[in-house]
Amino acid sequence: MLTTGNQLRAARALVDMDQGTLAERAAVNINTISSMEKRGANMLTSGLDKITAVMRALEAAGVEFLNHGHPGVRLRQKKE
């Protein structure tokens, strides 16, 4: 689950996606992405619908969200 601004920023970096592209793919305003990332290590406060839309857009690009005690991200392993 996407939980922090830093996790969002890291996820975008993994797939080399700018804020504008992510906003478009998640059908949210670019200011939403910017505000979410500005939360840094703090928990996101955007509505669950927006967080879910952003998370799904990043998952579609190959990101896997990790929350095993600490928020994290990695690229999904490709099936052989």
mmJSON file of the N, C-alpha and C atoms, coordinates in Angstrom:
{"data_MODEL":{"atom_site":{
"group_PDB":["ATOM","ATOM","ATOM","ATOM","ATOM","ATOM","ATOM","ATOM","ATOM","ATOM","ATOM","ATOM","ATOM","ATOM","ATOM","ATOM","ATOM","ATOM","ATOM","ATOM","ATOM","ATOM","ATOM","ATOM","ATOM","ATOM","ATOM","ATOM","ATOM","ATOM","ATOM","ATOM","ATOM","ATOM","ATOM","ATOM","ATOM","ATOM","ATOM","ATOM","ATOM","ATOM","ATOM","ATOM","ATOM","ATOM","ATOM","ATOM","ATOM","ATOM","ATOM","ATOM","ATOM","ATOM","ATOM","ATOM","ATOM","ATOM","ATOM","ATOM","ATOM","ATOM","ATOM","ATOM","ATOM","ATOM","ATOM","ATOM","ATOM","ATOM","ATOM","ATOM","ATOM","ATOM","ATOM","ATOM","ATOM","ATOM","ATOM","ATOM","ATOM","ATOM","ATOM","ATOM","ATOM","ATOM","ATOM","ATOM","ATOM","ATOM","ATOM","ATOM","ATOM","ATOM","ATOM","ATOM","ATOM","ATOM","ATOM","ATOM","ATOM","ATOM","ATOM","ATOM","ATOM","ATOM","ATOM","ATOM","ATOM","ATOM","ATOM","ATOM","ATOM","ATOM","ATOM","ATOM","ATOM","ATOM","ATOM","ATOM","ATOM","ATOM","ATOM","ATOM","ATOM","ATOM","ATOM","ATOM","ATOM","ATOM","ATOM","ATOM","ATOM","ATOM","ATOM","ATOM","ATOM","ATOM","ATOM","ATOM","ATOM","ATOM","ATOM","ATOM","ATOM","ATOM","ATOM","ATOM","ATOM","ATOM","ATOM","ATOM","ATOM","ATOM","ATOM","ATOM","ATOM","ATOM","ATOM","ATOM","ATOM","ATOM","ATOM","ATOM","ATOM","ATOM","ATOM","ATOM","ATOM","ATOM","ATOM","ATOM","ATOM","ATOM","ATOM","ATOM","ATOM","ATOM","ATOM","ATOM","ATOM","ATOM","ATOM","ATOM","ATOM","ATOM","ATOM","ATOM","ATOM","ATOM","ATOM","ATOM","ATOM","ATOM","ATOM","ATOM","ATOM","ATOM","ATOM","ATOM","ATOM","ATOM","ATOM","ATOM","ATOM","ATOM","ATOM","ATOM","ATOM","ATOM","ATOM","ATOM","ATOM","ATOM","ATOM","ATOM","ATOM","ATOM","ATOM","ATOM","ATOM","ATOM","ATOM","ATOM","ATOM","ATOM","ATOM","ATOM","ATOM","ATOM","ATOM","ATOM","ATOM","ATOM","ATOM","ATOM","ATOM","ATOM","ATOM","ATOM"],
"id":[1,2,3,4,5,6,7,8,9,10,11,12,13,14,15,16,17,18,19,20,21,22,23,24,25,26,27,28,29,30,31,32,33,34,35,36,37,38,39,40,41,42,43,44,45,46,47,48,49,50,51,52,53,54,55,56,57,58,59,60,61,62,63,64,65,66,67,68,69,70,71,72,73,74,75,76,77,78,79,80,81,82,83,84,85,86,87,88,89,90,91,92,93,94,95,96,97,98,99,100,101,102,103,104,105,106,107,108,109,110,111,112,113,114,115,116,117,118,119,120,121,122,123,124,125,126,127,128,129,130,131,132,133,134,135,136,137,138,139,140,141,142,143,144,145,146,147,148,149,150,151,152,153,154,155,156,157,158,159,160,161,162,163,164,165,166,167,168,169,170,171,172,173,174,175,176,177,178,179,180,181,182,183,184,185,186,187,188,189,190,191,192,193,194,195,196,197,198,199,200,201,202,203,204,205,206,207,208,209,210,211,212,213,214,215,216,217,218,219,220,221,222,223,224,225,226,227,228,229,230,231,232,233,234,235,236,237,238,239,240],
"type_symbol":["N","C","C","N","C","C","N","C","C","N","C","C","N","C","C","N","C","C","N","C","C","N","C","C","N","C","C","N","C","C","N","C","C","N","C","C","N","C","C","N","C","C","N","C","C","N","C","C","N","C","C","N","C","C","N","C","C","N","C","C","N","C","C","N","C","C","N","C","C","N","C","C","N","C","C","N","C","C","N","C","C","N","C","C","N","C","C","N","C","C","N","C","C","N","C","C","N","C","C","N","C","C","N","C","C","N","C","C","N","C","C","N","C","C","N","C","C","N","C","C","N","C","C","N","C","C","N","C","C","N","C","C","N","C","C","N","C","C","N","C","C","N","C","C","N","C","C","N","C","C","N","C","C","N","C","C","N","C","C","N","C","C","N","C","C","N","C","C","N","C","C","N","C","C","N","C","C","N","C","C","N","C","C","N","C","C","N","C","C","N","C","C","N","C","C","N","C","C","N","C","C","N","C","C","N","C","C","N","C","C","N","C","C","N","C","C","N","C","C","N","C","C","N","C","C","N","C","C","N","C","C","N","C","C","N","C","C","N","C","C"],
"label_atom_id":["N","CA","C","N","CA","C","N","CA","C","N","CA","C","N","CA","C","N","CA","C","N","CA","C","N","CA","C","N","CA","C","N","CA","C","N","CA","C","N","CA","C","N","CA","C","N","CA","C","N","CA","C","N","CA","C","N","CA","C","N","CA","C","N","CA","C","N","CA","C","N","CA","C","N","CA","C","N","CA","C","N","CA","C","N","CA","C","N","CA","C","N","CA","C","N","CA","C","N","CA","C","N","CA","C","N","CA","C","N","CA","C","N","CA","C","N","CA","C","N","CA","C","N","CA","C","N","CA","C","N","CA","C","N","CA","C","N","CA","C","N","CA","C","N","CA","C","N","CA","C","N","CA","C","N","CA","C","N","CA","C","N","CA","C","N","CA","C","N","CA","C","N","CA","C","N","CA","C","N","CA","C","N","CA","C","N","CA","C","N","CA","C","N","CA","C","N","CA","C","N","CA","C","N","CA","C","N","CA","C","N","CA","C","N","CA","C","N","CA","C","N","CA","C","N","CA","C","N","CA","C","N","CA","C","N","CA","C","N","CA","C","N","CA","C","N","CA","C","N","CA","C","N","CA","C","N","CA","C","N","CA","C","N","CA","C","N","CA","C","N","CA","C","N","CA","C","N","CA","C"],
"label_alt_id":[null,null,null,null,null,null,null,null,null,null,null,null,null,null,null,null,null,null,null,null,null,null,null,null,null,null,null,null,null,null,null,null,null,null,null,null,null,null,null,null,null,null,null,null,null,null,null,null,null,null,null,null,null,null,null,null,null,null,null,null,null,null,null,null,null,null,null,null,null,null,null,null,null,null,null,null,null,null,null,null,null,null,null,null,null,null,null,null,null,null,null,null,null,null,null,null,null,null,null,null,null,null,null,null,null,null,null,null,null,null,null,null,null,null,null,null,null,null,null,null,null,null,null,null,null,null,null,null,null,null,null,null,null,null,null,null,null,null,null,null,null,null,null,null,null,null,null,null,null,null,null,null,null,null,null,null,null,null,null,null,null,null,null,null,null,null,null,null,null,null,null,null,null,null,null,null,null,null,null,null,null,null,null,null,null,null,null,null,null,null,null,null,null,null,null,null,null,null,null,null,null,null,null,null,null,null,null,null,null,null,null,null,null,null,null,null,null,null,null,null,null,null,null,null,null,null,null,null,null,null,null,null,null,null,null,null,null,null,null,null],
"label_comp_id":["MET","MET","MET","LEU","LEU","LEU","THR","THR","THR","THR","THR","THR","GLY","GLY","GLY","ASN","ASN","ASN","GLN","GLN","GLN","LEU","LEU","LEU","ARG","ARG","ARG","ALA","ALA","ALA","ALA","ALA","ALA","ARG","ARG","ARG","ALA","ALA","ALA","LEU","LEU","LEU","VAL","VAL","VAL","ASP","ASP","ASP","MET","MET","MET","ASP","ASP","ASP","GLN","GLN","GLN","GLY","GLY","GLY","THR","THR","THR","LEU","LEU","LEU","ALA","ALA","ALA","GLU","GLU","GLU","ARG","ARG","ARG","ALA","ALA","ALA","ALA","ALA","ALA","VAL","VAL","VAL","ASN","ASN","ASN","ILE","ILE","ILE","ASN","ASN","ASN","THR","THR","THR","ILE","ILE","ILE","SER","SER","SER","SER","SER","SER","MET","MET","MET","GLU","GLU","GLU","LYS","LYS","LYS","ARG","ARG","ARG","GLY","GLY","GLY","ALA","ALA","ALA","ASN","ASN","ASN","MET","MET","MET","LEU","LEU","LEU","THR","THR","THR","SER","SER","SER","GLY","GLY","GLY","LEU","LEU","LEU","ASP","ASP","ASP","LYS","LYS","LYS","ILE","ILE","ILE","THR","THR","THR","ALA","ALA","ALA","VAL","VAL","VAL","MET","MET","MET","ARG","ARG","ARG","ALA","ALA","ALA","LEU","LEU","LEU","GLU","GLU","GLU","ALA","ALA","ALA","ALA","ALA","ALA","GLY","GLY","GLY","VAL","VAL","VAL","GLU","GLU","GLU","PHE","PHE","PHE","LEU","LEU","LEU","ASN","ASN","ASN","HIS","HIS","HIS","GLY","GLY","GLY","HIS","HIS","HIS","PRO","PRO","PRO","GLY","GLY","GLY","VAL","VAL","VAL","ARG","ARG","ARG","LEU","LEU","LEU","ARG","ARG","ARG","GLN","GLN","GLN","LYS","LYS","LYS","LYS","LYS","LYS","GLU","GLU","GLU"],
"label_asym_id":["A","A","A","A","A","A","A","A","A","A","A","A","A","A","A","A","A","A","A","A","A","A","A","A","A","A","A","A","A","A","A","A","A","A","A","A","A","A","A","A","A","A","A","A","A","A","A","A","A","A","A","A","A","A","A","A","A","A","A","A","A","A","A","A","A","A","A","A","A","A","A","A","A","A","A","A","A","A","A","A","A","A","A","A","A","A","A","A","A","A","A","A","A","A","A","A","A","A","A","A","A","A","A","A","A","A","A","A","A","A","A","A","A","A","A","A","A","A","A","A","A","A","A","A","A","A","A","A","A","A","A","A","A","A","A","A","A","A","A","A","A","A","A","A","A","A","A","A","A","A","A","A","A","A","A","A","A","A","A","A","A","A","A","A","A","A","A","A","A","A","A","A","A","A","A","A","A","A","A","A","A","A","A","A","A","A","A","A","A","A","A","A","A","A","A","A","A","A","A","A","A","A","A","A","A","A","A","A","A","A","A","A","A","A","A","A","A","A","A","A","A","A","A","A","A","A","A","A","A","A","A","A","A","A","A","A","A","A","A","A"],
"label_entity_id":["1","1","1","1","1","1","1","1","1","1","1","1","1","1","1","1","1","1","1","1","1","1","1","1","1","1","1","1","1","1","1","1","1","1","1","1","1","1","1","1","1","1","1","1","1","1","1","1","1","1","1","1","1","1","1","1","1","1","1","1","1","1","1","1","1","1","1","1","1","1","1","1","1","1","1","1","1","1","1","1","1","1","1","1","1","1","1","1","1","1","1","1","1","1","1","1","1","1","1","1","1","1","1","1","1","1","1","1","1","1","1","1","1","1","1","1","1","1","1","1","1","1","1","1","1","1","1","1","1","1","1","1","1","1","1","1","1","1","1","1","1","1","1","1","1","1","1","1","1","1","1","1","1","1","1","1","1","1","1","1","1","1","1","1","1","1","1","1","1","1","1","1","1","1","1","1","1","1","1","1","1","1","1","1","1","1","1","1","1","1","1","1","1","1","1","1","1","1","1","1","1","1","1","1","1","1","1","1","1","1","1","1","1","1","1","1","1","1","1","1","1","1","1","1","1","1","1","1","1","1","1","1","1","1","1","1","1","1","1","1"],
"label_seq_id":[1,1,1,2,2,2,3,3,3,4,4,4,5,5,5,6,6,6,7,7,7,8,8,8,9,9,9,10,10,10,11,11,11,12,12,12,13,13,13,14,14,14,15,15,15,16,16,16,17,17,17,18,18,18,19,19,19,20,20,20,21,21,21,22,22,22,23,23,23,24,24,24,25,25,25,26,26,26,27,27,27,28,28,28,29,29,29,30,30,30,31,31,31,32,32,32,33,33,33,34,34,34,35,35,35,36,36,36,37,37,37,38,38,38,39,39,39,40,40,40,41,41,41,42,42,42,43,43,43,44,44,44,45,45,45,46,46,46,47,47,47,48,48,48,49,49,49,50,50,50,51,51,51,52,52,52,53,53,53,54,54,54,55,55,55,56,56,56,57,57,57,58,58,58,59,59,59,60,60,60,61,61,61,62,62,62,63,63,63,64,64,64,65,65,65,66,66,66,67,67,67,68,68,68,69,69,69,70,70,70,71,71,71,72,72,72,73,73,73,74,74,74,75,75,75,76,76,76,77,77,77,78,78,78,79,79,79,80,80,80],
"pdbx_PDB_ins_code":[null,null,null,null,null,null,null,null,null,null,null,null,null,null,null,null,null,null,null,null,null,null,null,null,null,null,null,null,null,null,null,null,null,null,null,null,null,null,null,null,null,null,null,null,null,null,null,null,null,null,null,null,null,null,null,null,null,null,null,null,null,null,null,null,null,null,null,null,null,null,null,null,null,null,null,null,null,null,null,null,null,null,null,null,null,null,null,null,null,null,null,null,null,null,null,null,null,null,null,null,null,null,null,null,null,null,null,null,null,null,null,null,null,null,null,null,null,null,null,null,null,null,null,null,null,null,null,null,null,null,null,null,null,null,null,null,null,null,null,null,null,null,null,null,null,null,null,null,null,null,null,null,null,null,null,null,null,null,null,null,null,null,null,null,null,null,null,null,null,null,null,null,null,null,null,null,null,null,null,null,null,null,null,null,null,null,null,null,null,null,null,null,null,null,null,null,null,null,null,null,null,null,null,null,null,null,null,null,null,null,null,null,null,null,null,null,null,null,null,null,null,null,null,null,null,null,null,null,null,null,null,null,null,null,null,null,null,null,null,null],
"Cartn_x":[0.834,0.0,0.877,0.508,1.187,0.837,1.852,1.567,2.282,3.437,4.184,4.592,4.9,5.37,6.697,7.59,8.892,8.731,7.794,7.527,7.023,6.178,5.667,6.799,7.643,8.767,9.694,9.974,10.84,10.207,8.912,8.208,8.295,8.093,8.198,9.602,10.597,11.989,12.307,11.769,12.034,11.584,10.487,9.957,10.19,11.023,11.399,10.164,9.23,7.978,7.911,7.631,7.508,6.119,5.98,4.717,3.545,3.777,2.709,2.178,3.086,2.674,1.897,2.383,1.679,0.293,0.202,-1.096,-2.074,-1.582,-2.433,-2.905,-1.983,-2.329,-3.249,-3.129,-3.966,-5.253,-5.381,-6.556,-6.735,-5.605,-5.64,-4.883,-5.035,-4.334,-2.865,-1.986,-0.547,-0.267,-1.076,-0.897,-1.127,-1.967,-2.195,-0.92,-0.252,1.003,2.049,2.177,3.143,2.877,1.63,1.265,1.542,1.256,1.507,3.009,3.83,5.273,5.842,5.251,5.73,5.51,4.719,4.509,5.773,6.706,7.968,7.745,8.299,8.19,6.862,6.061,4.772,3.725,2.721,1.625,0.86,0.409,-0.386,-1.745,-2.236,-3.535,-4.547,-4.177,-5.113,-6.2,-7.299,-8.38,-7.941,-8.553,-8.212,-8.392,-9.397,-9.614,-8.436,-7.855,-6.703,-5.451,-5.236,-4.072,-4.143,-5.324,-5.507,-5.275,-5.761,-5.579,-4.1,-3.366,-1.928,-1.191,-1.533,-0.893,-1.13,-2.343,-2.661,-1.916,-1.791,-1.058,0.411,0.982,2.379,2.524,1.579,1.617,1.513,0.705,0.585,1.903,2.731,4.036,5.116,4.774,5.728,6.236,5.657,6.086,5.33,6.04,5.428,5.646,4.578,4.661,4.879,5.822,6.188,5.881,5.344,5.064,5.327,6.446,6.809,7.51,6.759,7.329,7.776,8.212,8.646,8.173,7.626,7.182,8.36,8.141,9.177,8.579,9.438,9.023,10.113,9.716,10.669,9.977,10.782,10.203,9.698,8.545,7.967,8.853,9.078,9.886,9.12,9.815,9.196,9.109,7.985,7.816,8.538,9.211,9.961,9.163],
"Cartn_y":[-1.182,0.0,1.243,2.204,3.496,4.268,4.629,5.277,6.599,6.845,8.082,8.785,10.056,10.83,10.327,9.94,9.417,8.124,7.29,6.039,6.339,7.337,7.744,8.249,9.098,9.649,8.524,7.575,6.449,5.582,5.367,4.558,5.216,6.515,7.232,7.114,7.229,7.154,5.78,4.725,3.367,3.173,3.815,3.64,4.875,5.799,7.007,7.745,8.042,8.7,10.072,11.107,12.434,12.614,13.664,13.903,14.085,14.777,15.023,13.742,12.857,11.585,10.753,10.698,9.938,10.523,11.835,12.488,12.13,12.153,11.814,10.359,9.453,8.024,7.686,8.455,8.214,9.036,9.895,10.777,11.664,12.245,13.221,14.465,15.544,16.776,16.648,17.268,17.216,17.787,18.751,19.309,18.255,17.281,16.186,15.38,15.059,14.295,15.099,16.366,17.237,17.319,17.516,17.604,16.301,15.194,13.895,13.715,14.057,13.889,14.823,15.997,16.956,16.459,15.422,14.844,14.15,13.848,13.223,11.885,11.737,10.488,10.374,11.431,11.414,10.655,10.169,9.449,10.374,9.815,10.576,10.909,12.097,12.533,12.75,12.477,12.591,11.54,11.725,10.749,9.382,8.35,6.98,6.737,7.363,7.19,7.705,8.827,9.385,8.55,8.145,7.306,6.002,5.401,4.143,4.33,5.416,5.673,5.83,6.562,6.764,5.433,4.679,3.382,2.437,2.39,1.495,1.9,3.196,3.665,3.238,3.325,2.916,1.401,0.672,-0.792,-1.225,-0.535,-0.856,-0.623,0.275,0.564,-0.388,-1.292,-2.29,-2.147,-1.229,-1.023,-1.967,-2.473,-3.277,-2.529,-2.325,-1.613,-2.608,-2.26,-3.116,-2.37,-3.047,-2.431,-3.422,-4.065,-5.051,-4.336,-3.534,-2.772,-1.383,-1.223,0.074,0.19,1.359,1.525,1.402,0.711,0.557,0.258,0.223,-0.089,-0.904,-1.648,-2.353,-2.608,-2.945,-3.323,-4.751,-4.973,-6.314,-7.217,-8.414,-9.371,-9.835,-9.891,-10.359,-11.866,-12.363,-13.813,-14.336,-15.439,-16.021,-17.081],
"Cartn_z":[0.0,0.0,0.0,-0.774,-0.827,0.437,1.241,2.52,2.762,2.125,2.392,1.098,1.238,0.097,-0.436,0.47,0.041,-0.746,-0.338,-1.045,-2.459,-2.577,-3.888,-4.774,-4.233,-5.005,-5.476,-4.59,-4.94,-6.021,-5.93,-6.931,-8.303,-8.355,-9.636,-10.208,-9.333,-9.787,-10.369,-9.76,-10.253,-11.697,-12.063,-13.417,-14.283,-13.779,-14.529,-15.058,-14.15,-14.531,-13.853,-14.631,-14.033,-13.412,-12.618,-11.919,-12.877,-13.981,-14.949,-15.574,-15.937,-16.536,-15.532,-14.296,-13.266,-13.016,-12.934,-12.712,-13.823,-15.053,-16.198,-16.123,-15.84,-15.787,-14.61,-13.519,-12.347,-12.379,-13.393,-13.527,-12.296,-11.831,-10.744,-11.203,-10.475,-10.795,-10.415,-11.182,-10.878,-9.49,-9.042,-7.701,-6.623,-6.909,-5.971,-5.783,-6.884,-6.811,-6.049,-6.387,-5.722,-4.22,-3.848,-2.425,-1.697,-2.344,-1.733,-1.482,-2.447,-2.296,-1.236,-1.075,-0.074,1.346,1.527,2.864,3.361,2.43,2.831,3.524,4.729,5.48,6.232,6.194,6.889,6.081,6.782,6.143,5.2,4.082,3.13,3.729,3.389,3.909,2.794,1.567,0.445,0.614,-0.064,0.014,-0.481,0.076,-0.293,-1.784,-2.399,-3.835,-4.645,-4.238,-4.961,-4.725,-3.489,-3.179,-3.964,-3.995,-4.723,-6.215,-6.786,-8.22,-8.556,-7.723,-7.942,-7.788,-6.766,-6.537,-7.714,-8.209,-9.329,-10.601,-10.839,-12.02,-11.939,-10.757,-10.59,-10.665,-10.121,-10.224,-11.684,-12.469,-13.891,-14.623,-14.081,-14.686,-14.192,-13.243,-12.795,-11.378,-10.6,-9.223,-8.289,-7.293,-6.24,-4.923,-4.174,-2.903,-1.771,-0.875,0.254,1.546,2.518,3.807,4.93,4.887,5.905,7.062,7.794,8.896,8.491,7.25,6.73,5.288,4.903,3.516,2.556,1.468,0.462,-0.903,-1.905,-3.27,-3.951,-4.949,-5.807,-7.136,-8.132,-9.415,-9.32,-9.885,-9.911,-10.749,-10.265,-11.026,-12.242,-13.354,-14.597,-14.586,-15.021,-15.111,-16.338,-16.163,-17.296,-17.982],
"occupancy":[1.0,1.0,1.0,1.0,1.0,1.0,1.0,1.0,1.0,1.0,1.0,1.0,1.0,1.0,1.0,1.0,1.0,1.0,1.0,1.0,1.0,1.0,1.0,1.0,1.0,1.0,1.0,1.0,1.0,1.0,1.0,1.0,1.0,1.0,1.0,1.0,1.0,1.0,1.0,1.0,1.0,1.0,1.0,1.0,1.0,1.0,1.0,1.0,1.0,1.0,1.0,1.0,1.0,1.0,1.0,1.0,1.0,1.0,1.0,1.0,1.0,1.0,1.0,1.0,1.0,1.0,1.0,1.0,1.0,1.0,1.0,1.0,1.0,1.0,1.0,1.0,1.0,1.0,1.0,1.0,1.0,1.0,1.0,1.0,1.0,1.0,1.0,1.0,1.0,1.0,1.0,1.0,1.0,1.0,1.0,1.0,1.0,1.0,1.0,1.0,1.0,1.0,1.0,1.0,1.0,1.0,1.0,1.0,1.0,1.0,1.0,1.0,1.0,1.0,1.0,1.0,1.0,1.0,1.0,1.0,1.0,1.0,1.0,1.0,1.0,1.0,1.0,1.0,1.0,1.0,1.0,1.0,1.0,1.0,1.0,1.0,1.0,1.0,1.0,1.0,1.0,1.0,1.0,1.0,1.0,1.0,1.0,1.0,1.0,1.0,1.0,1.0,1.0,1.0,1.0,1.0,1.0,1.0,1.0,1.0,1.0,1.0,1.0,1.0,1.0,1.0,1.0,1.0,1.0,1.0,1.0,1.0,1.0,1.0,1.0,1.0,1.0,1.0,1.0,1.0,1.0,1.0,1.0,1.0,1.0,1.0,1.0,1.0,1.0,1.0,1.0,1.0,1.0,1.0,1.0,1.0,1.0,1.0,1.0,1.0,1.0,1.0,1.0,1.0,1.0,1.0,1.0,1.0,1.0,1.0,1.0,1.0,1.0,1.0,1.0,1.0,1.0,1.0,1.0,1.0,1.0,1.0,1.0,1.0,1.0,1.0,1.0,1.0,1.0,1.0,1.0,1.0,1.0,1.0,1.0,1.0,1.0,1.0,1.0,1.0],
"B_iso_or_equiv":[0.0,0.0,0.0,0.0,0.0,0.0,0.0,0.0,0.0,0.0,0.0,0.0,0.0,0.0,0.0,0.0,0.0,0.0,0.0,0.0,0.0,0.0,0.0,0.0,0.0,0.0,0.0,0.0,0.0,0.0,0.0,0.0,0.0,0.0,0.0,0.0,0.0,0.0,0.0,0.0,0.0,0.0,0.0,0.0,0.0,0.0,0.0,0.0,0.0,0.0,0.0,0.0,0.0,0.0,0.0,0.0,0.0,0.0,0.0,0.0,0.0,0.0,0.0,0.0,0.0,0.0,0.0,0.0,0.0,0.0,0.0,0.0,0.0,0.0,0.0,0.0,0.0,0.0,0.0,0.0,0.0,0.0,0.0,0.0,0.0,0.0,0.0,0.0,0.0,0.0,0.0,0.0,0.0,0.0,0.0,0.0,0.0,0.0,0.0,0.0,0.0,0.0,0.0,0.0,0.0,0.0,0.0,0.0,0.0,0.0,0.0,0.0,0.0,0.0,0.0,0.0,0.0,0.0,0.0,0.0,0.0,0.0,0.0,0.0,0.0,0.0,0.0,0.0,0.0,0.0,0.0,0.0,0.0,0.0,0.0,0.0,0.0,0.0,0.0,0.0,0.0,0.0,0.0,0.0,0.0,0.0,0.0,0.0,0.0,0.0,0.0,0.0,0.0,0.0,0.0,0.0,0.0,0.0,0.0,0.0,0.0,0.0,0.0,0.0,0.0,0.0,0.0,0.0,0.0,0.0,0.0,0.0,0.0,0.0,0.0,0.0,0.0,0.0,0.0,0.0,0.0,0.0,0.0,0.0,0.0,0.0,0.0,0.0,0.0,0.0,0.0,0.0,0.0,0.0,0.0,0.0,0.0,0.0,0.0,0.0,0.0,0.0,0.0,0.0,0.0,0.0,0.0,0.0,0.0,0.0,0.0,0.0,0.0,0.0,0.0,0.0,0.0,0.0,0.0,0.0,0.0,0.0,0.0,0.0,0.0,0.0,0.0,0.0,0.0,0.0,0.0,0.0,0.0,0.0,0.0,0.0,0.0,0.0,0.0,0.0],
"pdbx_formal_charge":[null,null,null,null,null,null,null,null,null,null,null,null,null,null,null,null,null,null,null,null,null,null,null,null,null,null,null,null,null,null,null,null,null,null,null,null,null,null,null,null,null,null,null,null,null,null,null,null,null,null,null,null,null,null,null,null,null,null,null,null,null,null,null,null,null,null,null,null,null,null,null,null,null,null,null,null,null,null,null,null,null,null,null,null,null,null,null,null,null,null,null,null,null,null,null,null,null,null,null,null,null,null,null,null,null,null,null,null,null,null,null,null,null,null,null,null,null,null,null,null,null,null,null,null,null,null,null,null,null,null,null,null,null,null,null,null,null,null,null,null,null,null,null,null,null,null,null,null,null,null,null,null,null,null,null,null,null,null,null,null,null,null,null,null,null,null,null,null,null,null,null,null,null,null,null,null,null,null,null,null,null,null,null,null,null,null,null,null,null,null,null,null,null,null,null,null,null,null,null,null,null,null,null,null,null,null,null,null,null,null,null,null,null,null,null,null,null,null,null,null,null,null,null,null,null,null,null,null,null,null,null,null,null,null,null,null,null,null,null,null],
"auth_seq_id":[1,1,1,2,2,2,3,3,3,4,4,4,5,5,5,6,6,6,7,7,7,8,8,8,9,9,9,10,10,10,11,11,11,12,12,12,13,13,13,14,14,14,15,15,15,16,16,16,17,17,17,18,18,18,19,19,19,20,20,20,21,21,21,22,22,22,23,23,23,24,24,24,25,25,25,26,26,26,27,27,27,28,28,28,29,29,29,30,30,30,31,31,31,32,32,32,33,33,33,34,34,34,35,35,35,36,36,36,37,37,37,38,38,38,39,39,39,40,40,40,41,41,41,42,42,42,43,43,43,44,44,44,45,45,45,46,46,46,47,47,47,48,48,48,49,49,49,50,50,50,51,51,51,52,52,52,53,53,53,54,54,54,55,55,55,56,56,56,57,57,57,58,58,58,59,59,59,60,60,60,61,61,61,62,62,62,63,63,63,64,64,64,65,65,65,66,66,66,67,67,67,68,68,68,69,69,69,70,70,70,71,71,71,72,72,72,73,73,73,74,74,74,75,75,75,76,76,76,77,77,77,78,78,78,79,79,79,80,80,80],
"auth_comp_id":["MET","MET","MET","LEU","LEU","LEU","THR","THR","THR","THR","THR","THR","GLY","GLY","GLY","ASN","ASN","ASN","GLN","GLN","GLN","LEU","LEU","LEU","ARG","ARG","ARG","ALA","ALA","ALA","ALA","ALA","ALA","ARG","ARG","ARG","ALA","ALA","ALA","LEU","LEU","LEU","VAL","VAL","VAL","ASP","ASP","ASP","MET","MET","MET","ASP","ASP","ASP","GLN","GLN","GLN","GLY","GLY","GLY","THR","THR","THR","LEU","LEU","LEU","ALA","ALA","ALA","GLU","GLU","GLU","ARG","ARG","ARG","ALA","ALA","ALA","ALA","ALA","ALA","VAL","VAL","VAL","ASN","ASN","ASN","ILE","ILE","ILE","ASN","ASN","ASN","THR","THR","THR","ILE","ILE","ILE","SER","SER","SER","SER","SER","SER","MET","MET","MET","GLU","GLU","GLU","LYS","LYS","LYS","ARG","ARG","ARG","GLY","GLY","GLY","ALA","ALA","ALA","ASN","ASN","ASN","MET","MET","MET","LEU","LEU","LEU","THR","THR","THR","SER","SER","SER","GLY","GLY","GLY","LEU","LEU","LEU","ASP","ASP","ASP","LYS","LYS","LYS","ILE","ILE","ILE","THR","THR","THR","ALA","ALA","ALA","VAL","VAL","VAL","MET","MET","MET","ARG","ARG","ARG","ALA","ALA","ALA","LEU","LEU","LEU","GLU","GLU","GLU","ALA","ALA","ALA","ALA","ALA","ALA","GLY","GLY","GLY","VAL","VAL","VAL","GLU","GLU","GLU","PHE","PHE","PHE","LEU","LEU","LEU","ASN","ASN","ASN","HIS","HIS","HIS","GLY","GLY","GLY","HIS","HIS","HIS","PRO","PRO","PRO","GLY","GLY","GLY","VAL","VAL","VAL","ARG","ARG","ARG","LEU","LEU","LEU","ARG","ARG","ARG","GLN","GLN","GLN","LYS","LYS","LYS","LYS","LYS","LYS","GLU","GLU","GLU"],
"auth_asym_id":["A","A","A","A","A","A","A","A","A","A","A","A","A","A","A","A","A","A","A","A","A","A","A","A","A","A","A","A","A","A","A","A","A","A","A","A","A","A","A","A","A","A","A","A","A","A","A","A","A","A","A","A","A","A","A","A","A","A","A","A","A","A","A","A","A","A","A","A","A","A","A","A","A","A","A","A","A","A","A","A","A","A","A","A","A","A","A","A","A","A","A","A","A","A","A","A","A","A","A","A","A","A","A","A","A","A","A","A","A","A","A","A","A","A","A","A","A","A","A","A","A","A","A","A","A","A","A","A","A","A","A","A","A","A","A","A","A","A","A","A","A","A","A","A","A","A","A","A","A","A","A","A","A","A","A","A","A","A","A","A","A","A","A","A","A","A","A","A","A","A","A","A","A","A","A","A","A","A","A","A","A","A","A","A","A","A","A","A","A","A","A","A","A","A","A","A","A","A","A","A","A","A","A","A","A","A","A","A","A","A","A","A","A","A","A","A","A","A","A","A","A","A","A","A","A","A","A","A","A","A","A","A","A","A","A","A","A","A","A","A"],
"auth_atom_id":["N","CA","C","N","CA","C","N","CA","C","N","CA","C","N","CA","C","N","CA","C","N","CA","C","N","CA","C","N","CA","C","N","CA","C","N","CA","C","N","CA","C","N","CA","C","N","CA","C","N","CA","C","N","CA","C","N","CA","C","N","CA","C","N","CA","C","N","CA","C","N","CA","C","N","CA","C","N","CA","C","N","CA","C","N","CA","C","N","CA","C","N","CA","C","N","CA","C","N","CA","C","N","CA","C","N","CA","C","N","CA","C","N","CA","C","N","CA","C","N","CA","C","N","CA","C","N","CA","C","N","CA","C","N","CA","C","N","CA","C","N","CA","C","N","CA","C","N","CA","C","N","CA","C","N","CA","C","N","CA","C","N","CA","C","N","CA","C","N","CA","C","N","CA","C","N","CA","C","N","CA","C","N","CA","C","N","CA","C","N","CA","C","N","CA","C","N","CA","C","N","CA","C","N","CA","C","N","CA","C","N","CA","C","N","CA","C","N","CA","C","N","CA","C","N","CA","C","N","CA","C","N","CA","C","N","CA","C","N","CA","C","N","CA","C","N","CA","C","N","CA","C","N","CA","C","N","CA","C","N","CA","C","N","CA","C","N","CA","C","N","CA","C","N","CA","C","N","CA","C"],
"pdbx_PDB_model_num":[1,1,1,1,1,1,1,1,1,1,1,1,1,1,1,1,1,1,1,1,1,1,1,1,1,1,1,1,1,1,1,1,1,1,1,1,1,1,1,1,1,1,1,1,1,1,1,1,1,1,1,1,1,1,1,1,1,1,1,1,1,1,1,1,1,1,1,1,1,1,1,1,1,1,1,1,1,1,1,1,1,1,1,1,1,1,1,1,1,1,1,1,1,1,1,1,1,1,1,1,1,1,1,1,1,1,1,1,1,1,1,1,1,1,1,1,1,1,1,1,1,1,1,1,1,1,1,1,1,1,1,1,1,1,1,1,1,1,1,1,1,1,1,1,1,1,1,1,1,1,1,1,1,1,1,1,1,1,1,1,1,1,1,1,1,1,1,1,1,1,1,1,1,1,1,1,1,1,1,1,1,1,1,1,1,1,1,1,1,1,1,1,1,1,1,1,1,1,1,1,1,1,1,1,1,1,1,1,1,1,1,1,1,1,1,1,1,1,1,1,1,1,1,1,1,1,1,1,1,1,1,1,1,1,1,1,1,1,1,1]
}}}
